């Protein structure tokens, strides 16, 4: 039974990857943030037009329009993901 599930997952992955590779994706702009430490997840705030990127002990905030760094949330301990809570006017780094 495990083998059957494994084969189904493998076949599905192949089909999805083939579909994604068939799309016409291309690089529009490359943004270099720099700094030391590892990078992890990012969260887009569509309404505020901001991108939150976890970066080691802080969250870098970039403008969606210009890709410029417009702020950061620090200091944090080993941040990985960012949760935005618009109704409270807050975001939470985890």
C-alpha positions as CSV (number, residue, x, y, z in Angstrom):
1,X,0.0,0.0,0.0
2,X,2.9,2.4,0.8
3,X,4.3,1.7,-2.6
4,X,1.0,2.6,-4.3
5,X,0.8,5.9,-2.5
6,X,4.4,6.6,-3.2
7,X,3.9,6.0,-6.9
8,X,0.8,8.2,-7.0
9,X,2.6,11.0,-5.3
10,X,5.6,10.6,-7.7
11,X,3.3,10.7,-10.7
12,X,1.4,13.7,-9.5
13,X,4.7,15.5,-8.8
14,X,5.9,14.8,-12.3
15,X,2.7,16.0,-13.9
16,X,2.7,19.2,-11.8
17,X,6.3,19.9,-12.5
18,X,5.8,19.4,-16.2
19,X,2.9,21.8,-16.1
20,X,4.9,24.5,-14.3
21,X,7.9,24.1,-16.6
22,X,5.6,24.6,-19.6
23,X,4.6,28.1,-18.3
24,X,6.4,31.1,-19.7
25,X,8.1,32.4,-16.6
26,X,10.9,34.9,-16.8
27,X,12.9,37.1,-14.4
28,X,11.6,40.6,-14.3
29,X,13.8,42.1,-11.7
30,X,16.5,40.9,-9.3
31,X,16.6,42.4,-5.8
32,X,19.7,42.0,-3.6
33,X,19.0,42.7,0.1
34,X,22.4,41.6,1.5
35,X,23.4,41.2,5.1
36,X,24.6,38.3,7.1
37,X,22.6,35.3,8.2
38,X,20.2,32.9,6.6
39,X,17.0,33.7,4.7
40,X,13.7,31.8,5.1
41,X,10.1,32.5,4.3
42,X,8.5,35.6,2.9
43,X,5.0,37.0,3.2
44,X,3.3,39.4,0.8
45,X,1.0,42.1,2.1
46,X,-1.0,42.9,-1.1
47,X,-3.1,45.7,0.4
48,X,-0.1,47.6,1.8
49,X,2.1,46.6,-1.2
50,X,4.9,45.3,1.0
51,X,7.0,42.2,1.1
52,X,8.2,40.8,4.5
53,X,11.2,38.6,4.3
54,X,12.6,36.7,7.3
55,X,16.3,37.1,7.7
56,X,18.0,35.4,10.6
57,X,17.2,37.7,13.6
58,X,15.0,40.2,11.8
59,X,12.3,40.7,9.2
60,X,13.2,42.9,6.2
61,X,10.3,44.9,4.7
62,X,10.5,45.8,1.0
63,X,8.3,47.9,-1.2
64,X,6.4,45.9,-3.8
65,X,6.7,48.7,-6.2
66,X,10.4,49.8,-5.9
67,X,11.9,46.7,-4.2
68,X,13.7,49.1,-1.9
69,X,14.1,48.2,1.8
70,X,11.6,50.4,3.7
71,X,12.0,49.0,7.2
72,X,12.7,46.0,9.4
73,X,11.4,44.4,12.5
74,X,14.2,43.5,15.0
75,X,15.7,42.2,17.1
76,X,14.1,38.7,16.9
77,X,15.3,35.3,17.8
78,X,15.8,33.0,14.8
79,X,12.8,34.2,12.8
80,X,11.3,31.9,10.1
81,X,7.8,32.9,9.0
82,X,5.7,36.1,9.3
83,X,2.0,36.2,10.0
84,X,0.2,39.5,9.2
85,X,-2.9,40.5,11.2
86,X,-4.4,43.4,9.4
87,X,-7.4,43.9,11.7
88,X,-5.1,44.5,14.6
89,X,-2.6,46.5,12.6
90,X,0.1,44.1,13.5
91,X,2.3,41.3,12.1
92,X,3.8,38.4,14.0
93,X,7.1,36.8,13.3
94,X,7.5,33.1,14.1
